Amino acid sequence: AYSIGKPIFGICLGNQLMALAAGAKTYKLPFGNRGQNQPCMDTTTSRVYITPQNHGYAVDNQSLPAGWKASFINANDQSNEGLMHMTKPFFSVQFHPEARSGPEDTQFLFDKFYKSVVS
């Protein structure tokens, strides 16, 4: 997928797997992020979304290799909640956008992925 730029959208554990595959590291959170009301900030817009989560590990933002950046940050503990490649159609989120904890708050992520697949 990397060499041909095939679109990839990782969800939940997919965020950690994508980070590890890119060469980043993960770490155990002291208490984990769990529940239906975890605030996550989109780093490109500064907009905060309320997200459902259930994870005990996070991606170490400082270990992201060149070409990657954090795309979502947990507003409570500043842990990574998403990443994206700067030039390839690879992105992921640690939370569950398919759970729709709000009024389709993060539905746009599926639209973004769909557009990258059909283009």
N, CA, C and O atoms as a GROMACS GRO file, in nm:
protein
  476
    1ALA      N    1   0.083  -0.120   0.000
    1ALA     CA    2   0.000   0.000   0.000
    1ALA      C    3   0.087   0.126   0.000
    1ALA      O    4   0.054   0.225  -0.064
    2TYR      N    5   0.199   0.120   0.073
    2TYR     CA    6   0.282   0.240   0.083
    2TYR      C    7   0.341   0.280  -0.050
    2TYR      O    8   0.336   0.397  -0.088
    3SER      N    9   0.397   0.184  -0.122
    3SER     CA   10   0.467   0.217  -0.247
    3SER      C   11   0.371   0.263  -0.357
    3SER      O   12   0.410   0.343  -0.442
    4ILE      N   13   0.248   0.213  -0.357
    4ILE     CA   14   0.154   0.255  -0.461
    4ILE      C   15   0.056   0.362  -0.412
    4ILE      O   16  -0.023   0.414  -0.492
    5GLY      N   17   0.059   0.394  -0.285
    5GLY     CA   18  -0.028   0.499  -0.231
    5GLY      C   19  -0.174   0.460  -0.222
    5GLY      O   20  -0.262   0.545  -0.236
    6LYS      N   21  -0.200   0.332  -0.200
    6LYS     CA   22  -0.338   0.285  -0.183
    6LYS      C   23  -0.396   0.345  -0.055
    6LYS      O   24  -0.333   0.336   0.050
    7PRO      N   25  -0.516   0.406  -0.061
    7PRO     CA   26  -0.573   0.469   0.058
    7PRO      C   27  -0.593   0.371   0.174
    7PRO      O   28  -0.636   0.257   0.154
    8ILE      N   29  -0.562   0.417   0.294
    8ILE     CA   30  -0.581   0.338   0.416
    8ILE      C   31  -0.645   0.427   0.522
    8ILE      O   32  -0.602   0.540   0.544
    9PHE      N   33  -0.748   0.373   0.588
    9PHE     CA   34  -0.815   0.442   0.699
    9PHE      C   35  -0.817   0.346   0.816
    9PHE      O   36  -0.890   0.247   0.814
   10GLY      N   37  -0.737   0.375   0.920
   10GLY     CA   38  -0.732   0.292   1.038
   10GLY      C   39  -0.823   0.345   1.147
   10GLY      O   40  -0.831   0.465   1.169
   11ILE      N   41  -0.893   0.254   1.214
   11ILE     CA   42  -0.983   0.291   1.324
   11ILE      C   43  -0.944   0.213   1.448
   11ILE      O   44  -0.918   0.092   1.440
   12CYS      N   45  -0.939   0.281   1.562
   12CYS     CA   46  -0.909   0.223   1.693
   12CYS      C   47  -0.769   0.161   1.692
   12CYS      O   48  -0.670   0.233   1.679
   13LEU      N   49  -0.759   0.030   1.705
   13LEU     CA   50  -0.629  -0.035   1.704
   13LEU      C   51  -0.555  -0.007   1.573
   13LEU      O   52  -0.432  -0.010   1.568
   14GLY      N   53  -0.631   0.022   1.466
   14GLY     CA   54  -0.571   0.057   1.338
   14GLY      C   55  -0.483   0.180   1.348
   14GLY      O   56  -0.386   0.193   1.272
   15ASN      N   57  -0.514   0.272   1.439
   15ASN     CA   58  -0.430   0.390   1.460
   15ASN      C   59  -0.293   0.349   1.513
   15ASN      O   60  -0.190   0.397   1.465
   16GLN      N   61  -0.292   0.260   1.611
   16GLN     CA   62  -0.165   0.213   1.668
   16GLN      C   63  -0.088   0.128   1.568
   16GLN      O   64   0.034   0.139   1.558
   17LEU      N   65  -0.158   0.042   1.494
   17LEU     CA   66  -0.091  -0.042   1.395
   17LEU      C   67  -0.028   0.042   1.284
   17LEU      O   68   0.083   0.013   1.239
   18MET      N   69  -0.100   0.145   1.239
   18MET     CA   70  -0.044   0.231   1.135
   18MET      C   71   0.080   0.303   1.187
   18MET      O   72   0.179   0.315   1.116
   19ALA      N   73   0.074   0.350   1.310
   19ALA     CA   74   0.189   0.419   1.370
   19ALA      C   75   0.308   0.325   1.382
   19ALA      O   76   0.420   0.362   1.348
   20LEU      N   77   0.285   0.204   1.430
   20LEU     CA   78   0.394   0.107   1.444
   20LEU      C   79   0.452   0.070   1.308
   20LEU      O   80   0.574   0.058   1.294
   21ALA      N   81   0.366   0.053   1.208
   21ALA     CA   82   0.414   0.020   1.073
   21ALA      C   83   0.497   0.134   1.016
   21ALA      O   84   0.590   0.111   0.938
   22ALA      N   85   0.466   0.258   1.054
   22ALA     CA   86   0.541   0.374   1.006
   22ALA      C   87   0.674   0.391   1.080
   22ALA      O   88   0.762   0.464   1.035
   23GLY      N   89   0.687   0.322   1.195
   23GLY     CA   90   0.810   0.333   1.272
   23GLY      C   91   0.796   0.409   1.402
   23GLY      O   92   0.895   0.432   1.471
   24ALA      N   93   0.673   0.449   1.437
   24ALA     CA   94   0.649   0.520   1.563
   24ALA      C   95   0.638   0.420   1.678
   24ALA      O   96   0.641   0.299   1.658
   25LYS      N   97   0.625   0.473   1.799
   25LYS     CA   98   0.613   0.390   1.919
   25LYS      C   99   0.479   0.415   1.987
   25LYS      O  100   0.416   0.519   1.966
   26THR      N  101   0.437   0.318   2.067
   26THR     CA  102   0.317   0.333   2.149
   26THR      C  103   0.356   0.320   2.296
   26THR      O  104   0.464   0.272   2.328
   27TYR      N  105   0.267   0.362   2.383
   27TYR     CA  106   0.291   0.352   2.527
   27TYR      C  107   0.159   0.327   2.599
   27TYR      O  108   0.052   0.358   2.547
   28LYS      N  109   0.168   0.270   2.718
   28LYS     CA  110   0.050   0.242   2.799
   28LYS      C  111   0.005   0.370   2.870
   28LYS      O  112   0.084   0.438   2.934
   29LEU      N  113  -0.123   0.400   2.857
   29LEU     CA  114  -0.180   0.515   2.927
   29LEU      C  115  -0.200   0.480   3.075
   29LEU      O  116  -0.227   0.364   3.106
   30PRO      N  117  -0.187   0.576   3.164
   30PRO     CA  118  -0.204   0.546   3.307
   30PRO      C  119  -0.342   0.488   3.341
   30PRO      O  120  -0.352   0.396   3.423
   31PHE      N  121  -0.447   0.540   3.278
   31PHE     CA  122  -0.582   0.493   3.309
   31PHE      C  123  -0.660   0.451   3.186
   31PHE      O  124  -0.766   0.391   3.198
   32GLY      N  125  -0.612   0.482   3.068
   32GLY     CA  126  -0.684   0.453   2.945
   32GLY      C  127  -0.789   0.559   2.918
   32GLY      O  128  -0.828   0.635   3.008
   33ASN      N  129  -0.834   0.564   2.796
   33ASN     CA  130  -0.941   0.655   2.756
   33ASN      C  131  -1.063   0.571   2.722
   33ASN      O  132  -1.065   0.498   2.623
   34ARG      N  133  -1.164   0.583   2.806
   34ARG     CA  134  -1.281   0.499   2.791
   34ARG      C  135  -1.407   0.581   2.810
   34ARG      O  136  -1.410   0.673   2.892
   35GLY      N  137  -1.510   0.548   2.736
   35GLY     CA  138  -1.639   0.615   2.752
   35GLY      C  139  -1.688   0.678   2.623
   35GLY      O  140  -1.620   0.675   2.520
   36GLN      N  141  -1.806   0.734   2.630
   36GLN     CA  142  -1.873   0.794   2.514
   36GLN      C  143  -1.851   0.944   2.503
   36GLN      O  144  -1.910   1.008   2.415
   37ASN      N  145  -1.769   1.001   2.589
   37ASN     CA  146  -1.760   1.147   2.592
   37ASN      C  147  -1.616   1.198   2.599
   37ASN      O  148  -1.586   1.287   2.679
   38GLN      N  149  -1.530   1.143   2.516
   38GLN     CA  150  -1.390   1.187   2.516
   38GLN      C  151  -1.372   1.298   2.412
   38GLN      O  152  -1.398   1.276   2.293
   39PRO      N  153  -1.329   1.417   2.454
   39PRO     CA  154  -1.312   1.526   2.359
   39PRO      C  155  -1.181   1.513   2.282
   39PRO      O  156  -1.074   1.497   2.341
   40CYS      N  157  -1.190   1.521   2.148
   40CYS     CA  158  -1.072   1.512   2.062
   40CYS      C  159  -1.066   1.634   1.972
   40CYS      O  160  -1.165   1.672   1.909
   41MET      N  161  -0.948   1.696   1.968
   41MET     CA  162  -0.930   1.815   1.886
   41MET      C  163  -0.865   1.779   1.753
   41MET      O  164  -0.762   1.713   1.748
   42ASP      N  165  -0.928   1.824   1.644
   42ASP     CA  166  -0.871   1.812   1.510
   42ASP      C  167  -0.757   1.914   1.502
   42ASP      O  168  -0.781   2.034   1.517
   43THR      N  169  -0.636   1.868   1.479
   43THR     CA  170  -0.520   1.959   1.480
   43THR      C  171  -0.516   2.052   1.360
   43THR      O  172  -0.444   2.152   1.362
   44THR      N  173  -0.591   2.021   1.255
   44THR     CA  174  -0.590   2.109   1.138
   44THR      C  175  -0.692   2.221   1.148
   44THR      O  176  -0.675   2.326   1.086
   45THR      N  177  -0.797   2.200   1.227
   45THR     CA  178  -0.903   2.303   1.238
   45THR      C  179  -0.921   2.356   1.381
   45THR      O  180  -0.986   2.458   1.400
   46SER      N  181  -0.865   2.287   1.479
   46SER     CA  182  -0.884   2.317   1.622
   46SER      C  183  -1.026   2.290   1.670
   46SER      O  184  -1.061   2.327   1.782
   47ARG      N  185  -1.108   2.229   1.587
   47ARG     CA  186  -1.243   2.193   1.628
   47ARG      C  187  -1.237   2.070   1.717
   47ARG      O  188  -1.158   1.979   1.693
   48VAL      N  189  -1.321   2.066   1.820
   48VAL     CA  190  -1.325   1.954   1.914
   48VAL      C  191  -1.451   1.872   1.889
   48VAL      O  192  -1.561   1.927   1.875
   49TYR      N  193  -1.434   1.742   1.885
   49TYR     CA  194  -1.544   1.648   1.867
   49TYR      C  195  -1.555   1.560   1.991
   49TYR      O  196  -1.454   1.526   2.052
   50ILE      N  197  -1.676   1.525   2.028
   50ILE     CA  198  -1.698   1.432   2.137
   50ILE      C  199  -1.701   1.292   2.077
   50ILE      O  200  -1.780   1.263   1.987
   51THR      N  201  -1.611   1.205   2.126
   51THR     CA  202  -1.591   1.074   2.064
   51THR      C  203  -1.604   0.960   2.164
   51THR      O  204  -1.576   0.978   2.283
   52PRO      N  205  -1.646   0.841   2.116
   52PRO     CA  206  -1.645   0.722   2.200
   52PRO      C  207  -1.510   0.653   2.190
   52PRO      O  208  -1.452   0.643   2.081
   53GLN      N  209  -1.459   0.605   2.303
   53GLN     CA  210  -1.327   0.542   2.304
   53GLN      C  211  -1.322   0.427   2.402
   53GLN      O  212  -1.399   0.419   2.498
   54ASN      N  213  -1.228   0.337   2.376
   54ASN     CA  214  -1.203   0.227   2.469
   54ASN      C  215  -1.063   0.173   2.440
   54ASN      O  216  -1.048   0.069   2.376
   55HIS      N  217  -0.961   0.243   2.488
   55HIS     CA  218  -0.824   0.199   2.463
   55HIS      C  219  -0.734   0.234   2.579
   55HIS      O  220  -0.755   0.332   2.651
   56GLY      N  221  -0.632   0.152   2.597
   56GLY     CA  222  -0.538   0.168   2.706
   56GLY      C  223  -0.398   0.206   2.663
   56GLY      O  224  -0.310   0.227   2.746
   57TYR      N  225  -0.376   0.215   2.531
   57TYR     CA  226  -0.245   0.252   2.477
   57TYR      C  227  -0.263   0.370   2.382
   57TYR      O  228  -0.372   0.394   2.330
   58ALA      N  229  -0.155   0.444   2.360
   58ALA     CA  230  -0.159   0.557   2.269
   58ALA      C  231  -0.030   0.563   2.189
   58ALA      O  232   0.072   0.506   2.228
   59VAL      N  233  -0.035   0.633   2.078
   59VAL     CA  234   0.082   0.656   1.994
   59VAL      C  235   0.164   0.769   2.055
   59VAL      O  236   0.109   0.871   2.096
   60ASP      N  237   0.294   0.752   2.060
   60ASP     CA  238   0.386   0.855   2.108
   60ASP      C  239   0.408   0.956   1.994
   60ASP      O  240   0.478   0.926   1.898
   61ASN      N  241   0.350   1.074   2.006
   61ASN     CA  242   0.361   1.176   1.902
   61ASN      C  243   0.505   1.213   1.871
   61ASN      O  244   0.539   1.244   1.757
   62GLN      N  245   0.590   1.211   1.973
   62GLN     CA  246   0.730   1.248   1.954
   62GLN      C  247   0.806   1.147   1.868
   62GLN      O  248   0.912   1.178   1.814
   63SER      N  249   0.752   1.027   1.855
   63SER     CA  250   0.821   0.923   1.779
   63SER      C  251   0.774   0.913   1.634
   63SER      O  252   0.824   0.830   1.558
   64LEU      N  253   0.677   0.996   1.594
   64LEU     CA  254   0.628   0.990   1.456
   64LEU      C  255   0.741   1.026   1.360
   64LEU      O  256   0.807   1.128   1.378
   65PRO      N  257   0.763   0.943   1.259
   65PRO     CA  258   0.871   0.972   1.164
   65PRO      C  259   0.836   1.088   1.071
   65PRO      O  260   0.722   1.134   1.068
   66ALA      N  261   0.934   1.135   0.997
   66ALA     CA  262   0.913   1.243   0.901
   66ALA      C  263   0.803   1.202   0.803
   66ALA      O  264   0.796   1.086   0.761
   67GLY      N  265   0.719   1.296   0.768
   67GLY     CA  266   0.610   1.270   0.675
   67GLY      C  267   0.479   1.236   0.743
   67GLY      O  268   0.376   1.226   0.676
   68TRP      N  269   0.481   1.218   0.874
   68TRP     CA  270   0.361   1.187   0.952
   68TRP      C  271   0.335   1.297   1.053
   68TRP      O  272   0.428   1.362   1.100
   69LYS      N  273   0.206   1.317   1.087
   69LYS     CA  274   0.173   1.413   1.193
   69LYS      C  275   0.048   1.369   1.266
   69LYS      O  276  -0.036   1.295   1.214
   70ALA      N  277   0.037   1.415   1.389
   70ALA     CA  278  -0.083   1.388   1.468
   70ALA      C  279  -0.198   1.468   1.409
   70ALA      O  280  -0.184   1.588   1.384
   71SER      N  281  -0.311   1.404   1.386
   71SER     CA  282  -0.426   1.474   1.329
   71SER      C  283  -0.534   1.501   1.433
   71SER      O  284  -0.614   1.593   1.416
   72PHE      N  285  -0.538   1.421   1.540
   72PHE     CA  286  -0.632   1.442   1.650
   72PHE      C  287  -0.557   1.424   1.781
   72PHE      O  288  -0.471   1.337   1.794
   73ILE      N  289  -0.591   1.509   1.878
   73ILE     CA  290  -0.532   1.504   2.012
   73ILE      C  291  -0.645   1.499   2.115
   73ILE      O  292  -0.743   1.574   2.103
   74ASN      N  293  -0.632   1.413   2.215
   74ASN     CA  294  -0.731   1.407   2.322
   74ASN      C  295  -0.720   1.536   2.405
   74ASN      O  296  -0.613   1.569   2.455
   75ALA      N  297  -0.831   1.606   2.418
   75ALA     CA  298  -0.830   1.734   2.489
   75ALA      C  299  -0.812   1.718   2.640
   75ALA      O  300  -0.777   1.814   2.708
   76ASN      N  301  -0.836   1.598   2.693
   76ASN     CA  302  -0.819   1.576   2.837
   76ASN      C  303  -0.674   1.549   2.874
   76ASN      O  304  -0.621   1.612   2.965
   77ASP      N  305  -0.610   1.455   2.805
   77ASP     CA  306  -0.474   1.416   2.846
   77ASP      C  307  -0.367   1.442   2.739
   77ASP      O  308  -0.251   1.405   2.757
   78GLN      N  309  -0.406   1.505   2.630
   78GLN     CA  310  -0.314   1.542   2.520
   78GLN      C  311  -0.254   1.421   2.448
   78GLN      O  312  -0.154   1.436   2.378
   79SER      N  313  -0.313   1.302   2.464
   79SER     CA  314  -0.261   1.184   2.395
   79SER      C  315  -0.306   1.184   2.249
   79SER      O  316  -0.401   1.253   2.211
   80ASN      N  317  -0.236   1.106   2.168
   80ASN     CA  318  -0.267   1.096   2.026
   80ASN      C  319  -0.401   1.026   2.006
   80ASN      O  320  -0.427   0.922   2.066
   81GLU      N  321  -0.484   1.083   1.920
   81GLU     CA  322  -0.611   1.022   1.884
   81GLU      C  323  -0.625   1.007   1.733
   81GLU      O  324  -0.731   0.970   1.684
   82GLY      N  325  -0.517   1.034   1.660
   82GLY     CA  326  -0.522   1.016   1.516
   82GLY      C  327  -0.392   1.062   1.452
   82GLY      O  328  -0.320   1.144   1.507
   83LEU      N  329  -0.364   1.008   1.334
   83LEU     CA  330  -0.246   1.052   1.261
   83LEU      C  331  -0.275   1.049   1.112
   83LEU      O  332  -0.371   0.988   1.066
   84MET      N  333  -0.188   1.115   1.039
   84MET     CA  334  -0.202   1.120   0.894
   84MET      C  335  -0.066   1.135   0.830
   84MET      O  336   0.026   1.193   0.886
   85HIS      N  337  -0.056   1.080   0.709
   85HIS     CA  338   0.066   1.099   0.630
   85HIS      C  339   0.050   1.230   0.555
   85HIS      O  340  -0.059   1.264   0.511
   86MET      N  341   0.159   1.302   0.540
   86MET     CA  342   0.153   1.434   0.479
   86MET      C  343   0.134   1.431   0.327
   86MET      O  344   0.083   1.527   0.270
   87THR      N  345   0.175   1.324   0.259
   87THR     CA  346   0.164   1.321   0.114
   87THR      C  347   0.087   1.202   0.059
   87THR      O  348   0.045   1.205  -0.057
   88LYS      N  349   0.066   1.099   0.137
   88LYS     CA  350  -0.005   0.980   0.092
   88LYS      C  351  -0.143   0.973   0.157
   88LYS      O  352  -0.164   1.034   0.262
   89PRO      N  353  -0.239   0.901   0.098
   89PRO     CA  354  -0.375   0.895   0.152
   89PRO      C  355  -0.388   0.796   0.268
   89PRO      O  356  -0.472   0.705   0.263
   90PHE      N  357  -0.306   0.813   0.370
   90PHE     CA  358  -0.309   0.727   0.488
   90PHE      C  359  -0.348   0.812   0.609
   90PHE      O  360  -0.285   0.913   0.637
   91PHE      N  361  -0.451   0.771   0.679
   91PHE     CA  362  -0.488   0.839   0.803
   91PHE      C  363  -0.560   0.742   0.895
   91PHE      O  364  -0.611   0.639   0.851
   92SER      N  365  -0.563   0.776   1.022
   92SER     CA  366  -0.627   0.688   1.120
   92SER      C  367  -0.675   0.768   1.239
   92SER      O  368  -0.630   0.881   1.262
   93VAL      N  369  -0.766   0.709   1.314
   93VAL     CA  370  -0.816   0.768   1.438
   93VAL      C  371  -0.821   0.660   1.545
   93VAL      O  372  -0.849   0.544   1.516
   94GLN      N  373  -0.793   0.698   1.667
   94GLN     CA  374  -0.795   0.604   1.780
   94GLN      C  375  -0.937   0.583   1.831
   94GLN      O  376  -0.968   0.477   1.886
   95PHE      N  377  -1.022   0.680   1.812
   95PHE     CA  378  -1.161   0.671   1.860
   95PHE      C  379  -1.246   0.595   1.758
   95PHE      O  380  -1.196   0.544   1.658
   96HIS      N  381  -1.376   0.587   1.786
   96HIS     CA  382  -1.468   0.511   1.701
   96HIS      C  383  -1.565   0.603   1.628
   96HIS      O  384  -1.672   0.634   1.680
   97PRO      N  385  -1.529   0.648   1.507
   97PRO     CA  386  -1.620   0.738   1.434
   97PRO      C  387  -1.749   0.668   1.391
   97PRO      O  388  -1.850   0.734   1.368
   98GLU      N  389  -1.745   0.537   1.380
   98GLU     CA  390  -1.865   0.463   1.338
   98GLU      C  391  -1.969   0.454   1.448
   98GLU      O  392  -2.084   0.418   1.421
   99ALA      N  393  -1.932   0.484   1.572
   99ALA     CA  394  -2.025   0.472   1.685
   99ALA      C  395  -2.121   0.589   1.693
   99ALA      O  396  -2.227   0.579   1.754
  100ARG      N  397  -2.084   0.701   1.632
  100ARG     CA  398  -2.169   0.820   1.626
  100ARG      C  399  -2.220   0.863   1.763
  100ARG      O  400  -2.340   0.864   1.788
  101SER      N  401  -2.131   0.896   1.849
  101SER     CA  402  -2.173   0.939   1.983
  101SER      C  403  -2.245   1.072   1.980
  101SER      O  404  -2.321   1.103   2.072
  102GLY      N  405  -2.224   1.149   1.878
  102GLY     CA  406  -2.294   1.276   1.862
  102GLY      C  407  -2.377   1.269   1.734
  102GLY      O  408  -2.396   1.161   1.678
  103PRO      N  409  -2.424   1.382   1.689
  103PRO     CA  410  -2.506   1.383   1.567
  103PRO      C  411  -2.418   1.369   1.442
  103PRO      O  412  -2.398   1.465   1.367
  104GLU      N  413  -2.367   1.248   1.422
  104GLU     CA  414  -2.279   1.219   1.310
  104GLU      C  415  -2.156   1.310   1.309
  104GLU      O  416  -2.111   1.354   1.203
  105ASP      N  417  -2.104   1.338   1.428
  105ASP     CA  418  -1.993   1.431   1.444
  105ASP      C  419  -1.873   1.404   1.353
  105ASP      O  420  -1.818   1.496   1.294
  106THR      N  421  -1.834   1.278   1.343
  106THR     CA  422  -1.712   1.248   1.268
  106THR      C  423  -1.740   1.167   1.142
  106THR      O  424  -1.651   1.097   1.091
  107GLN      N  425  -1.861   1.176   1.090
  107GLN     CA  426  -1.897   1.110   0.964
  107GLN      C  427  -1.807   1.157   0.851
  107GLN      O  428  -1.781   1.081   0.757
  108PHE      N  429  -1.759   1.279   0.858
  108PHE     CA  430  -1.674   1.333   0.752
  108PHE      C  431  -1.549   1.248   0.728
  108PHE      O  432  -1.493   1.253   0.618
  109LEU      N  433  -1.504   1.171   0.828
  109LEU     CA  434  -1.387   1.086   0.808
  109LEU      C  435  -1.415   0.976   0.705
  109LEU      O  436  -1.327   0.941   0.626
  110PHE      N  437  -1.535   0.921   0.706
  110PHE     CA  438  -1.571   0.820   0.608
  110PHE      C  439  -1.583   0.883   0.469
  110PHE      O  440  -1.546   0.821   0.369
  111ASP      N  441  -1.635   1.005   0.464
  111ASP     CA  442  -1.644   1.076   0.336
  111ASP      C  443  -1.504   1.103   0.281
  111ASP      O  444  -1.481   1.089   0.161
  112LYS      N  445  -1.412   1.142   0.368
  112LYS     CA  446  -1.274   1.167   0.327
  112LYS      C  447  -1.211   1.040   0.271
  112LYS      O  448  -1.144   1.044   0.167
  113PHE      N  449  -1.233   0.928   0.338
  113PHE     CA  450  -1.178   0.802   0.291
  113PHE      C  451  -1.240   0.762   0.157
  113PHE      O  452  -1.169   0.721   0.065
  114TYR      N  453  -1.369   0.772   0.147
  114TYR     CA  454  -1.439   0.737   0.022
  114TYR      C  455  -1.385   0.819  -0.094
  114TYR      O  456  -1.357   0.764  -0.202
  115LYS      N  457  -1.370   0.948  -0.074
  115LYS     CA  458  -1.317   1.036  -0.181
  115LYS      C  459  -1.176   0.996  -0.220
  115LYS      O  460  -1.141   1.004  -0.338
  116SER      N  461  -1.094   0.954  -0.124
  116SER     CA  462  -0.957   0.913  -0.158
  116SER      C  463  -0.955   0.781  -0.234
  116SER      O  464  -0.864   0.757  -0.314
  117VAL      N  465  -1.054   0.696  -0.211
  117VAL     CA  466  -1.061   0.568  -0.281
  117VAL      C  467  -1.106   0.586  -0.426
  117VAL      O  468  -1.050   0.525  -0.518
  118VAL      N  469  -1.207   0.668  -0.447
  118VAL     CA  470  -1.262   0.684  -0.582
  118VAL      C  471  -1.184   0.781  -0.670
  118VAL      O  472  -1.206   0.787  -0.790
  119SER      N  473  -1.093   0.857  -0.611
  119SER     CA  474  -1.018   0.953  -0.694
  119SER      C  475  -0.893   0.891  -0.754
  119SER      O  476  -0.819   0.959  -0.825
   0.00000   0.00000   0.00000
